[in-house]
Amino acid sequence: MSNKDNAVALVTGASSGIGLVTAKALQQAGYRVFGTSRKALASADGITMLTCDVTDEASVKNTVAEVLKQTGRIDLLVNNAGVGLLGGAEESSTAQTQALFDVNVFGITRVTNAVLPTMRSQGKGRIVNISSVLGLIPAPYNALYAATKHAVEGYSESLDHELRTFGIRVVLVEPAFTRTSFEASITKPDQPLAVYDAVRTRMATLMRIGVSAGDAPSVVAETVLKAATAVVPRRRYTAGKQASQVRFLRRFLPEAMVDKSLRKFNQLPMV
């Protein structure tokens, strides 16, 4: 994957934020880039935009077919499309939880399954799944979102073992807080409980502060490019200093210390 001449990249969720900046970085690095969005957007900056709903099997297959019609190949897939959900875990109905997983987990599996036949026939390919540091640590009041990212972590690492013999590698990119519109568009619980109102509001404030002080999307984009082009890729790449610190703490500190640090960061009672 180090030779990008004529290489084709498909980036989901490329209408704004991390996806858009990543698509631009890949285009500047020499890839022919196709980006997807749920609503129709004009192509610009050398990026061909396609309309795709990752929760719709037919939409995904049509998008991949269009890329193949125009190029005949797909060398890199960046699974970036995702949504957030902030609130107590019991405040979301089963239907809302399923809808979250449908985008964040099953959306990745749909697009991945759609490109794999082409990558296998090519004898090479790279899949970069955008995870999160919340795929590594507990996330109070983000429990369901964190569950989707933990699922992406397990899926990606397992899939990488399955696909290596075909010349395909699957890697993870794990950002921390990033300055995007993610926080502003985050989903709210569909069955809120008054007992959680105060702490939920506080968590929303902490997230807003964290996002405003977070890494620029370009930090994540540069990490994606590194993961995409490494001759021998690592399984996971943390994006930015804060993400690297979180990974270090999770790996090397005793569980009790991680627990205490997590509660302190989230301003939860030290019990």
N, C-alpha and C positions, 0 to 999 in steps of 0.2 A: 504493500500500500504506500510505499515511499515515493513511487513514481506516479504523479498526478496527471500526466498527459492524457487527455481525453477521459479521465475518470469522472464518473457520474455520481452525484450525491443527492439523496432525498432526505429532507429535513421536515419532520412534522411539527405542527404548531409554530410556523415561521412568520406569523402575522405581526409579531411584536416581541419585545423582550429578548430573552436568551435565544429563542429560535431564530428571530430575525437577524440578530447580531452574529450568530453562528453561521447562518446561511451566507451573510456578506463576507465573513472571514474565510469560509471555504471557497467562495467564488474568487476572492482576491488571491487565494493560494493556488488557484489553477483548476479547481473543480468546475464542472458544469453542474449547476445547482438547481434543483427543483424544490420549492417550498410548498407546504400545504397550510390551508386555513379552512375553517368551517364555512366562512362566507367568502364569496368571490372577491378577489383582489387583483388589481392590475399588476402585471409583471414589471419589475424595475430593478435597476442596479445590476443587470445581468442575471437576475434570479427569475426563473419561470415559476409563477405561482399557479397552483392547482387547488381546486376546491375539494376538500376531503373531510369526511366525518369519521374519525377513527372508531366510533362505536357502531358503524354501519359496515357490515361485511362487503356488500356490493360496492359501496363508495370506495373502500380501500382497494378492492381488486381493480376497479376502474382506474383509479389513480396510478397504481403500479403499471397497469396495461398501457396507460398513456405515456408514462416515462419510457417504457420499453419500445413503444411505437416510435417515439422521437429519437431514441438513442441506441436501443438494442442492448443496453446493459445497465446494471446498477452495482456500483462498487462500494458505496458507503451509505448506510442508513443511520440517521440520527433520530432516535425516538425521543422527541421532546414534548409532544402534546401532553398536557396535564392540567388538573384543576386542584384547588385546595378546599379545605373544610375546617373551620375553627369552631370548637365548642366541646362540651362534655360528650364523651362517647355515647352515653345513654340518651342524648338529646337528638340523635339522628335515627330516623326510622330505618327499617331494613331496606326499603326501597331506595332511600337516599344513599345508604351505604353501598348498595349494589351499583347505583349510578356512578359513584365515585370510583369504584373498582373497574367499572366498564370503560372509563376513560384511561385511568392511570395504569391499570394492569392489562386488562383484556385488549385495550387499544394497542398496546405494545405487541402483544402476541398476534393480533390480527395483521398488523403491518409487517411484522417479522416473518410470519408464515407466508405472506404474499410475495416477499422478495427472495425467500430462501431457494426456491427452485432455480431462479436465475443465477444466484450466487453459486449454487452447487454446480450448475452447468459450466460456469466460468472457471470453476476451480479456485475461486478466491472471493473474498468479501470481508467487510468490516462492519459490525453493528455496534453503535455507541448508544447506550441507554442512559438517559438523564435521570439519575436517582436524586438523592439528597442526603445530608448528614442525618436527617431524620430516618433514614434507612439503617442507621448504625446505633442510634440511641433512643431511649424512651422519649415521648413527646406529649406531656400532659396537655389536654385540651386541643391536641392535634392527633389524638390516638388513631383515628380512622385513616387520616392522611398518612401518618407514619406507617400504619399497617400496609398501605399500598406500596410504599417505598421499600419496606422490608420484603414484600413479595417480589418486587422488581429485582432486588439484590439476589434473592435465592434463585429466581428464574434465570437471571443473566449468568450467574456463575455456573449453574448447572448446564445451561444451554451451551456455554463456551466449551465445556468438555465434550458435548455431543458433536459439535461442529468442527472441531479442529482437524479431524481427518479429511474434511472436505476443503481445507484451506480457508476456512471462515473463522474469524475470531469475534467474540462478543466481550465488550468492556463496559465498565460503569464510570460515569462522571458524577461526582458528589459535591454539589455546591452547598454553601451555607446561605446566610441572608444575601440576597442580590437585589440591586436597585432596579426593580421592574414594577409593573402594575399588578403583580400577583396578589399583594396584600389588599389592594383596593377592590379586586374582583373576587375575593375569596367567598366561598359559599357559607351561608349561615345555617345552623341547625333547623330542621323542619318541624321539630317538636320541642322547642326550648322549655326549660324548667327554671322557675324563679330562683331555686336554690343555687343555681350556677350563674345567675346574672352578673353579680359583682366580679367574680373571678374571671368570667368570660370577657367582660369589658376590659379588665386589667390585662389579660393576655392579648387582646386585640391591640391595646396600646403598646405593649412590649414588642409585638410583631411590627407595628408601624415604625417604632423607633429603630428596631433592628434592621428593617428593610432600608430605611433612609440612610443608615450608616453602613450599609452592606457593600459588598463588592460590586463593581460595574459589571454589566453583562459581558463585556469584552474579556474579563478574567475567565469566565466560564467558556466563552468561545475559543479562547486560546488553548484552554485545557482540552476541549473537544478536538481541536486540530492536532494537538500533540497525541491524543489517544488514537486518532484516525490514521496518523501517518507513521507511528512507531513500527519499526520492522518487527520487533518482538514486544508486543504490548503487555503492559501489566493488566491484571484483572480489574483494578479500580484506580481512579485518579481523583484525588480531592482537588477542588477548585478554590483556591484562595487560602490565605493564612488562617482564617477562623476555622474553615473546614478541616485543615490539616491538624489544628490544635484539638478539635473535637475527636478526630480519629485517633490521635495519639492518646488522649485521655481514656478513651474507650478501650484501647488495646492494652495499656500498661498500668493504669491505676486500679487499685482494689475496688471491687464493686461498691462497697460502702462509701468510699470517697466519691465515686462517680454519682451515686445516689444523692449524697449531700450537696455536691456541686450543682447538680441538676435542679434540686429544689430551691437552692439559693438563687440561681440564675432566673428561675421562673417566679420568684417571690412567693413561694409556697411555705406554709408553716414547717418548721424543722422538727417533724415528729417521725 
